[in-house]
Amino acid sequence: MLLSTACSSGEPDRSSPTTQPIAPATTMSLGPSAVAEKEALTAYRGMWDAFVEAAKVSDPDAPDVRRYASDQALRLIVSSLYTNREQKKVTKGSLALSPKVTQVKPEQAPTEAVVLDCVDSTQWLEYKVSGGLWDDKPGGKHRTTATVKVSGGSWKVSSFILEESGTC
């Protein structure tokens, strides 16, 4: 219940009373599909955030990657980080995401969601560990489709397809 207080001079208010009923706080309860969408997007964004952080030092053992990714998605990210570390390459900058859940299943008690995104890597570039750009290839915008599933009690990205630059 919300209560409001007003400052007064200590004198009783002699004006006409304005009694207003106090409305009960309304709490919107999210349905199972809406909750699943929210959790799937949190996991999806978390995976990319963890990847961006791990890529700054090419750390394939970064724990947050495992917190948000599993299966093919985890293997793909870890493999990329191992390769970059071996090549003495790091990735710096940021990604711009605009994910949307396009499907949840099963509808009544979702355990899987499909996310469609356009991952913008124009500000996420590869550098030599010793300094300087790795190559002269700019980042780009990649159509991305991800499957996010409940795994071990939490939502994780289990797979994703990152298409070529310029696909969205």
Secondary structure, DSSP 8 states (H G I E B T S, - for coil): ---------SS---S----------------HHHHHHHHHHHHHHHHHHHHHHHHTTT-TT-HHHHHHB-HHHHHHHHHHHHHHHHTTEEEEEEEE---EEEEEESSSS--EEEEEEEEEEEEEEEEETTSSBS-S----EEEEEEEEEEETTEEEEEEEEEEEET--
